[in-house]
Each structure stands twice: as structure tokens, then as C-alpha cells.
Amino acid sequence: MTTKKITEKKKEPHEKNILVFKKEIEKLKQELNEKNDKLLRSYADLQNYQKRIEKELACKDEETRKKYILEIIDLYELLQKAYENSNPKDGIQAILQNIQHLLEIEQVTVIDSLGKSFDHFCHYAISTIEKNDCKDGQIVDEIKKGYMIGNKILRPSQVIVVKNKNIIKKEGE
């Protein structure tokens, strides 16, 4: 009988520990379920956000495309009028004004190159020419104009740059 009491006493603390552990396991399962639910909701929110952004970008692209197609249609109609007009110079002038207005709206500016010093950021040297009466690196001719949008280069100017003969002789001596 004494051994039976001892084993019963030993069982009681183990059973209490098991109950504590079961409660802790249930609590942890509940926390895990809550965190999992929170994670799934966050993931759903992220997917909805991505879809909304994609839709907004598609709309913006469509609006931009529409805007430029309308500008092309205007130019097309002006070209038709210039072609049908007995004095095409008037039609060409209207087309040039229309294009200039479009460039101004888009903040496109011409890069001023003639007589300036060569700058590899906004100029592209097509050729060099030897001259004594100009400063070395000076731009003497512009083959194609360069353009900027705001303060970013859209297309560099294609230029011809002076290579001073006196400097060439000094290097060759």
C-alpha cells in the first residue's frame, strides 16, 4: 500500500505538468493561427496593391499613347492641308509651329552648340577639322541638333570640332 501511495504522488506532478504543457501548446497553436491569418491577409493586401498599380500603369500608358496619337493626327491633317493648298509654304509653317508647340509643352529644348567648347556629355563629335583661327575643341559646325528634356539629354548634338594646327605641331615636334 505504501508503494501505491508513492506512485500516485509521483503521478500527480507529472499530470499537472502535462496539463500545463497542453495549455501552453494550445496557446501557441492559437498564436500561430493568428499570425498565419495576419500573414495571409497581408499577402492578399500586397496582391491587391500590385493589381491596382498594374491597372493604373496600364491606364497611364494608354493615356500617354492616346495623347501622342492625337498629336500625330493633328500633324497628319496639317500635312494634308499643306499638300492640298496652292501655297504649301503656309501649310509647312503651320506644321512647324504645331511641332514647336508640342516640344515646348514637353519641355524639349535645343542644345546650343555652335562656337561652344566641345562637351562629351551633350555633343557627339562626327569629325575634326584643323584650323589656326579657332580655339582647340571649339565646335565649328553642327550636323544634327541635340535636344534635352528638362535637364536630361534626349539626343546629343552631332558636331564637327576644331583641332588647332599649332597644337598638333607642338605635339609632333
URURCOR-V421271 format. One line per field, one symbol per residue. ss: DSSP state (h for helix, s for strand, l for the rest). psi: psi as a letter, one per 30 degrees, with the letter a starting at -180 (. if undefined). burial: # if it has 9 or more other ideal C-beta (glycine too) atoms within 8 Angstrom, else .. A space follows every 50 residues. Layout:
ss: ???
psi: ???
burial: ???
This chain:
ss: lhhhhhhhhhhhhhhhhhhhhhhhhhhhhhhhhhhhhhhhhhhhhhhhhh hhhhhhhhhhhhhhhhhhhhhhhhhhhhhhhhhhlllhhhhhhhhhhhhh hhhhhllsssslllllslllllsssssssssllllllssssssslssssl lsssslsssssssshhhhhhhhl
psi: eeeeeeeeeeeeeeeeeeeeeeeeeeeeeeeeeeeeeeeeeeeeeeeeee eeeeeeeeeeeeeeeeeeeeeeeeeeeeeeeeefkfjfeeeeeeeeeeee eeeeeghklkkjekflkkjfegkjjellkkkfglkkgkkfkjekkllkjc gkkeklkjlkkkjkeeeeeeef.
burial: .................................................. ....................#..##..##.##..#....###.##..##. .#.....#..#.#..#.#...##.#...#.#..#...###.#...###.. ..#..##########.##.....
